[in-house]
């Protein structure tokens, strides 16, 4: 599995890069979208751990879910030059509760290298969203809202 992550990350760097802030949501399938989606699936356990540890127990009474379609690649780079296999990838995640209800927005930067190893470089909580009243039972502290 680790070789698959390295391969998908390498392929994603060959594809043209776009700024997630300016790019519209995709409306059709493409090789780049498939590679990014596969990479997000392999990073899901890392994302779940990092994001879950922030939200639980500080904000929520349980760890939120990480859905691959709520992840955007913001930036990706090779850190050691052409055909080098040390990468940096920054993503934005909207973790969810209940029936796909986003609870916030977070930015995560990983360094991925041969092995592969996935190392958390930076985590920034960008926003906490107000939950609908039927999900308030999962809020750890009501003053959050």
C-alpha positions, 0 to 999 in steps of 0.5 A: 500500500505504501508504494501505491501512495508514493506512486499516486503522489508522484503521478499527481505532481506530473499533472498540471497544478491549480490553486484550490481557491480559484479552481471551480469544483470539477464537473467531469472525470479526469486523470488528475481528479482520479489520482487526487481522489485515490491519494485522498483515500490513502490519506484518509486514516491520517486525516481522520487521526489529525482532524479527529484529535482536534475536534474530539473532545475539544469541540465534539463528543465524538470524532467527525468523519472524513469524506473524500469528496470534502477534501481539496488539494490546495498545493503539492510540491516536490521538495527535492527537485525533479524526479525527487520523491520527497513531496509536500501536499496541502489539503483542506478538509471539511469533516462531517457529522450525521448525514454529511453535515460539515462541522468545520474546515481545516488545512493540513500539510503533510510531507510524504517520502520514500517508504512511504512515510507520511509526516504531519507538517502543519495543521490549521483549524480554519473554521467551526461551523454551527450545527443544526439543532438535531446534532447539538447533542454531539457538541462538547461545549455549547458556548462553541456556538 
